[in-house]
Structures are given as structure tokens and as C-alpha cells.
Amino acid sequence: MARLIESRHHVSLDDYEGIAHLSMAVRELRQEAASLLPTLKGHRVWMVSSTSRGGGVAELLPPLLALLRELGVDANWLVMETDDQEFFRLTKRLHNLIHGHGDANLGQAERELYDKISHDTAEAVARHISSGDVLVIHDPQPLGAGAILRKRMDIAAIWRCHIGLDRKTPETRAAWTFLDACASAYDQAVFTAPEYIPGCLTGRATIMHPAIDPLTHKNRDLSVHKLVGILANGALIRPPGPMLTPPFPKPAERLQRDGSWAPAIEPEDIGLLYHPIVTQISRWDRLKGFLPLMNGFVSLKRDLENKTGLGERHRHSVQLARLVLAGPDPASVEDDPEGKEVLAKLCNAYVGLEPKFQDDIAIILLPMNSAKHNALLVNALQRCSDIVAQNSLQEGFGLTATEAMWKHAAVLGSNAAGLRQQIRPDLDGCLVTNPEDPHEIATTLDALLRDPWKRDMLGRRAQQRVHDEFLIFAQVRRWLVLIANTIKTRWP
């Protein structure tokens, strides 16, 4: 099946233009759109993804589609649906292979499964589209369906691949060999970095960085009053007194010492408002590097016991530091069957820690029943963090880092290719060369906790970089140009 998504986005271009530091970008976008709309007239655009929930693509599309529509583009969103969990296990395996990990033996059974679901999805999508439309497929899950439709119908097709690896390995070769026939059917492909483009798409691929919307619930400014209210409503802090707004229907949950889950204020308040806070927020994926980050934080704490000659403020900062590892309930993300396993491994490691280290670490499940509440909790967590980490072993881009940079946070990233696209070392943030090395992570955290002036300087420069390069207005302009050029080439 293919479900039509009626996404909601209540912010207009006029709203953005009314903000002083965004007005120029909006005016430039309007001018670009006016020159390209005659080419797009009569061509509907269909974005197709594998889920409408969670982060990543599901979060990128609503504001992108809303702005395209406001500019005059007939833009729509379809989500592929299948009850076959084996298909999502296969596409998760392909995801890992493209990142250079996993079992590279893809055989006839995998091909038959992928082709079957692709044909079923193509039949469902075909009921919505017609000749002259432009199909934009996101990531490997619906890639096969788009290829079938491109061969069968008089349409244009663009594949947006949000993942990749900056080197070739047996695993990446296996993935691209498996996907080659499908990817080659497209008029254009879009990647996040030039290093990600496979040989089969050389000459037919362009580069486009993801972007954030500065006025979404996840990225908009929060007053102190609002920030405290969100944390209290979501059970991330104990209410300081009577609250104007009611508690969220589902609270954030924190892993307890015995491995059970309870509201995040149990057994005690995490201390988000007065402790130095290091935070990583991602989906529960092995490649996000949660476990080595936790090990690095424990190493930082353990090393402090044997260090001498530290300044009083430096020592106190490390002593009081807390680590927050937050992500969604894995059961709420349809296309991520590995999430439960990754979270379970992290939880087991936490339960095995000494109590004094457990007290300084909070593993948090953020509620997913309300997209708004989830986004506000992420926003508030990032804004009350002294350091936001994205310790990915591999990262296609890493919008969680972009979001934190926009919020003036000091960001600790890894040397993964997607993060290198954003963070210039010691200018916009810090990068560790080996995200699996607890000692390097501990050393980098220690340097940032020691120096509040450096954190502030990195945060200011990071915010400026996002303003210049990674806001949604630049992305919409690039999509307009790409779609217009694809139409001109497809129907000269």
C-alpha cells in the first residue's frame, strides 16, 4: 500500500520573513522560485518515503513540502506500507552495508523479497501518479518501486539517498551491486557528500545538504519560562511549583538501576538545570556510538579520581557533569527493527556499572505519541546541554548536530563524513578521530568541560555556520533548481 500523508506545517514564508536574520534568505528564495515556476507548471511532485514518523526523512519532509506548496508547486507525500517485517530487516541490512557493516552475502532470497515488495509498492503508488509527474524517492526502501514506475510510466524520477560511506569496502560494494539496477533507472540522484556517490550513478548525481527549519517545535527559540515548562511537563525535571500547562499524556522514561523503566524524574531529578550536561539524542542505532560515548564518560569520571593539580572549577565541573542518552521508543519507529537490540545492549551495559556512575548517567526514552511534545522535549534538552554529542561511527549527515549548532551548543562530533560536512574542528565544534576510543572521548569532554569560554565561542560560530549553510531556504532553492532541470531534460 501507499498512504497519502496530509502533513501539517503552520508557518508561512511571511512568518520567516518577519524575523530580521531570516528575511534576506526568504527574499532570495521567492525570487528564485518565480523564475523556475513556469517550468514546473503542470508537473506534480511526489515525495515517497518508508515512514511518516520518527526523525530523519519523516521530519524533513513536512516543512519542505509546505514551502514548496506555498511557492506554487503541487507537492505531495506518499508513505509505502507493508506488514512484511523481513523487508525492513533487509533494508536495514542494506543501510548498514552502505555504511560498511554487516553480512555482505545477499542472495536470491533477498532479491526476491526486495522485488516482491517493490512491485507491490509500485502498484500502490501508481494509483496516485500520472504522466508528467516527478517522483522523488527517499532512501533504499522504496527505491525499487520508483525504478519500476520510471520504466513503466511517462514520469521523471529522482532518488534522494540520505546515507553513504566515504570509502569503498566489500560491504558497500555488495549493497550497491544489489541496488545498481534500480538506481540506474533514475533520471537524477541526490547525495549528501560527493564521496557517497557510487560508480553506477557517476555523472547523474548532485550534492544537496539536509537542512533544518528554524521555526519548528524542535528548533524555535524557547524562553526560560517555556523551557522549564516543557521539561516539567515531560517529566524531565520535577515541577518547581504550580504549572500553567498540564503534564504531557506520556512522560519521558528513565532506565533504573535494576533495568526497569520509570518516569525520568525517578529515582531523582537528573539535574538538567544546574549540572553540566552532556547530551546525545538519536535513534537507537549501533552506528550512533551510544555505548562508546557512555564508556568514554565513565572513563572521564574514573580518571578524575586519580588526577591531581586540577583547578577547583575544572574538578567541580567534571564531578557534577551528567550524561543524557536519549532516543525514541524503538517500537514506535516502523523501519528500525534493530533499535530494540541496540537499546537492550546499552541498557545491559548501564545496569552493570557501579552505582556512582549510574547516578551520573540518564538513559531516556522520549515519548512518540505526540510529534509536537517529542520535538519540544528534544529542543529543551539540547538548549539546557553544555555539550551536545553526536558520536557516530558512521553518519550520512547528522541533523541532530545541525540542530544543536543552531542552538549555540558546543558540539562534540566524530570524524564521520556527514559530520565533517558541518563541523570544522575547533572552529564550529570538536571532532574525535576514533568514536570507539573511550580515552579520546574522555579527553575531548574534559577539555570542553574545563573551558566555558571555548564552549561559548564554538557555539556562536556553529550557529553562524548553520545560518549560512544549513537552513531550509537554501534546501528549497536547490530542490526547485533540481526538479526544474530534471523536467527540462526528461521532456526537452
N, C-alpha and C positions, 0 to 999 in steps of 0.2 A: 504494500500500500504506500501511498504518498499523501501526506496530510498537509493541507494548506494552513499556514500559520498566519494568524492576524496579530502581528506584533504591535506593541504599543510603545510610542515614544512621544512624550508630551512637550518636547522642547522644539521651538521653531528657529529658523535662521535669524529671525529678528531678535529672539532672546539672546543668541550668541553675540549678535552684532551690537547689542546694547552693553556689552562688557568691554571696557576700554582695551584690554590687552588681547582681545579676540577679534575686534572689529575689522582690522585690516585683512586678516585671513578670510573672513566671511565675504568681504567685498571682492577679493580676488577670485574666490570660488564662484560667486554669482557671474562674474564676467566670463570666466572660462566656460561655465555651463551654457550661457547664452550663445556662445559661438559654436557649441557642439550639438545643441538640441535638434537643429534641423536634420542632422544625420541620424539621430536616434528616433525620430518621429516614425511611428508605425511599427516599431520593434519592441515587443515586450521583453523584459529581462526577468529570468527565473533563477534565483539562488536555491541550490539544493544541498542540504547537509544531512547528517545522520542523527542529530538530536536537536531539540529546541531548549534543552535545559543544561545547567552547569555553566562553566566558563568557556574560554576559547571561542570557537566559531559561533556558538549559540549566543554569546554575549556581544560579539562584534556586529552581528547582522542587524538587529533592530535599529540602532541609530543610523547605520549605513543606509538601510532601505528607506528609512523615514526621510533622510535628507535627499536621497535620490528622487523620491516621490515629490517632495516639496519643490525641487528644481524642475519638475516636469517629466521625469522618467517613469514609465509604467513598470515598476519593480515589485517583485513578488518573492515569497519564500515557501518552499516545499521541504518537508522532512520525510525521508524514507523511513518506512516502518516494517519490521519483520519480527516474528516471535522466535526466530532461529538464533539462539544464543551461540551456537557453534560458529555462525557467521561473524559475530562480533569478536569471538575469541580469535578467529582467523585474521580479522582486520587489525586487532590489537597486536597480533603477532607480526603482521606486516609493518605496523607502526614501529615496533621495537626493532625489526630488521633494518628499516630505513635509518634508524638511529644507531645501527651497528651491533645489535644484541639479539640473541635468541637462536632458535633452531632454523638453519638455512635450508633444510630439506623440505621443499614444497613440491608435492607430487600431484598425481592425477585426482586424488580425492579432494585436495584443496582447490584445484582448478574447477572441478565440477560443482563444488559448493559455491564458490565465488560467482561462477557463471549463472547458476540457477537463481540466486538471489538478485543478481544484476538484471537478468531477464524479467523477473517478477517486478522489480522496481521500475524498470524501463516501461513496462506495460502500464503501471500505475501513473507514472509521470506523463506518459503520452496522452492521457485523458485531459491533462491541463494545458498542454502547449500546442502550438500550431506553427505552420510555415512562417518564416521570417523572425521567429523568436530567437533570443540569445539565452543559452543555457550556461549558467555558471555553477560548476560542480566543486564542492569543497571537500578536500582530502580523499583518501583511498576508498572509503566505504561506498559512496555512490559513483565512483569513477567508471566502473564497468557499465552501469546503466546509462550514463551520459554518452559513452562511446557507442553503444548500440543505437541510441537515438540520433546521434550525429550521422551515422551511416544510413539510417532508415528515413530520416526526415530532412526537409529543406530548412535547416536551422544552423546557427553558429554555436560553437561550444568552446568554453574556456574552462580550464581546470586550475583551480587555486589550491596548491599544495602548501599547507602550513607547517610541514615538518621537513627535516633533512639532516644530513651529516656532511661535514666539510672535508671528508676523505672517503675513499673507496675501500670497502672491506668485502670479504666473501659474503657477509650478511647483506650489505647494501646491494651487491650485485644480484643476489638471489631475489631480493624484493623487486628491483627494477626489471629483472628478466620476467618475473611473474606479471608485472603491471605494464610492460612495454607495449603490448598490442593494444591495450585500452588507451594508454596515454597518447600513443601516436595518432589516434583518431581525432584529436582535438585541434582546433584552429590555433589556439594560443594556450600557453601555460604560464602560471604566475608562481614565483618562488620568493622566499624571504631574503635569500642571500645567493650570490652567483655561484658559490661553492656547492649549493644544493642541486643544481640543475644536472640531471642525468644525460648521458650521451644521446639517448633516443629523442630528446627534446631540444638539443642544441640548435640554435637559430630560430626557435619558435617559442622562446620563453622570455619573460620580462621579470624585473625585480620590483617588488612592492612591499614596503614595511607595513606591518599591522599598526594600528593607531588606537588611541583612547578618546573617548568623548568626555570633555571636561565638566559637563553638566549632568551626567548620570548620577544615580544614587551612590555609586561606588567611587566617584571622583569629585563630586561637588564639594565646595567648601563647607565645613561644619563649624559652627560657633562652639565655644566651650560648653555652653548650656546644652546644645543639641548633642554634642559628642558624649557627654556624661549620660544624657538621657538614653541614647542608643545602647551604650554599654550596660546600663542598668536594666533596660527593657529586655535585653538579650541574655541576661544573667551572666554577664562577664565581669560585673562588679556588683557589690551589694548596694542597693539604693541608699544614697546619703540622707534621704528624708522623703517626704511625700513627693510623688512624681506626677507631672502634668499628664503624661501619656501612659497607657496601660502596658503591662508586660506583653512581650511577643507571645503568640499562642504556643510556640515551641521554643524552649530555651536552648542556648548553646550548652553542649555537654562536655565534661572533662573526664579524662581517664583517671580512675582512682588507683591507689597503691595496689589493690587486690585484683586489678584488671577489669573491674566493673565500670559502668558509666553513671555519672550523676550530673546535676546542673553545675555549670563551670565555676560557681562560687563555692563549691564544696571541694575539699574539706575546709578551705579558707579562701579568702579573696586572693586572686593572682597578684594583685598589686600593680595593675596597669597604669594607674595614675601617679604613682610615686616611686616605683622601682625603675632602674634602667631596663628597657625591654628590647630583646632581640626577637624578631618575628619572621616566620616563613609561612606563607599561605599559598597552597597549591592543591591540586587533586592528588590523591594518594597513588603516586606512580613511583616505581623504583628509580626511574631516571631523574626524579626531582631531588634526590640526595638527602631526604629527611634523616635517615639513620646516621650517615656520616656527620651531618650537621649536629645532631644530638650528641654523638660521640665527641666531636670537637668541643662542644660547650662543656661537657663533663670534664674533658681534659683541661680546659681553661680553669674550671673550678678546682680541680685536683692539684694543678700546678701551683695555684695561688698559695696552697698550704706550705709549700717549700720555698717560696720566693722571699727574698729579703731586699731591703733597700728601696721598696716602692714608696711613692708619696702617699700620704694618708688618703687623699681624694681618689687616687688611682685604685688603691687597695679596696676602699669602700665601694667604689663603682662596680668592681668585679664581684665583690661579696654580695651585693644587693641585686646583681643582674638576674633576670629571669628570661627563660626561653619559651616562646609560644610557637607551637607547631599546629597549624590549623588547616582544615580541609573539609570537604563535604562528606555527608554520609554516603559511602560508596554505593549503597543500594539505590540512591536517587539519581545516579548518572547511568543512563541506559547503555552507553557504548564503552564502558570501562569495567569489564568483568574481573580484571586483575586487582582492582582497588581494594577489595576486602583482604586479599592475601597480603598486599603490601602493608596495609594498616595493621593487620594482625601481627606481622613480624616486628613492626615498630613498637606495638603495644607490649609484646613479649620482652623486647629489649628494655623497655621502660620499667616493667614490673621487676626485672632482675637488677635494677640499680639500687644503690644504697639509699635509704630514706632521705638523707640530707641532700642528695642530688635530685631525687624525685620532687622534693618540695620546691625546687627552683625551675622545674620543667612542667609545662602545661600542654598536653596533647588535647586538642579541641575539635569537636565535631560541630560545624556550623549548620544551623537548620536550613533546609532547602525547600520547605513548604511554601515560603514566600520569597520570590526573587528580590523584592524590594528590601525586605528585612535582611536577607543574606548580604546584599550589596552594601547596605548601611553598616552592617557589622564589620565587613572587610574594610570599608572606608575608615571606620573608627579605630579598628585595630592598627591599621597602617599609620594613622595620624598620631597615635599615642606610643609609637615604637621609636626608640632611639636609633635602631639599626633594623633594616628590613633585608633579609637574606633571600637569595634565590640560588641555592647550592646545587644546581642541576648538573648531572653527569652529562646529559645532552639536552639541548634546548633549541627548538625551532626559532623562537624569538624571545618569549618570556614577558607577556604583558603585565604580569604581577610586578616585575621590576619597573616597567614603564609607569605603572600606577603609583608605585612608591616614589619614584623620581619626581613625578608631578607634585607629590605631596611634600616635597622638600626633605625627604628622608635620606639618610646616609645608607647607601645600598651596598651590600656585600654580595657579589655575584661570582660565578665560576668562569672559567675560560671557554665555556661552551660557545659555539659560533653565534647563536642567536643573541646571547648576552653581549658578545663582543661588538655586535652591530650597534648597541646602545651605549654601553658603558666604556668610557675612555679612562684607563687606570689612573687613579689619583687625580683625576680631573672631575669626573661625574660620579665616581664611586670607586670601589675596590674590587679586584678580581683575584681569586685564588687559582693557582695553576692546576692543582690537583684536588678536586672536590671530595675525594675519598680519603684525604690525609687529615686525620684529626689534629695533628700538631700544627699544620699550616692554617687550618681553620681557627684554632685556638689563638695562634699568634696574631692573625688578622683581626679577630674580635677584640683581643686585648688592646691592640693599637688604637682601634676606634673608640673603645670604652674609655681609654686613657685621655683622649683629646677631644673635648666637646667643640672646640673651635674648628677642628678639622671636619667633624661631622657636619657642622653648620655650613662650612664652605662647600663641601661636597654636595650637600642638599640644595644649596642655592644654584650651583652650576647645573645640577641634574635637572632641576625644574626648568631652567632656561633651555636646555637641550631638548626636552620634550616639547616645550612651546614651539621651538623652531622646526622640529623634525617629525614628531610622532603624535600630533593631534589629528582628529578625524577629518578636518577640512582638506588637508593635503591628500589624505587617502581617497576621499570622494573625487577630488580632481583627477587623481591617477586612474580611478575606475572609469570615469567619464571618457577620458582620452583613450583608454584601452578598448572599451566597448565600441566607441565610435570607429577606431581604426580597424577593429575586427569586422565590423559591419561593412566598411568600405572594401576590405579585402575579400570578404565572403560574397558580397553582391556588388561587384565593381560597376 
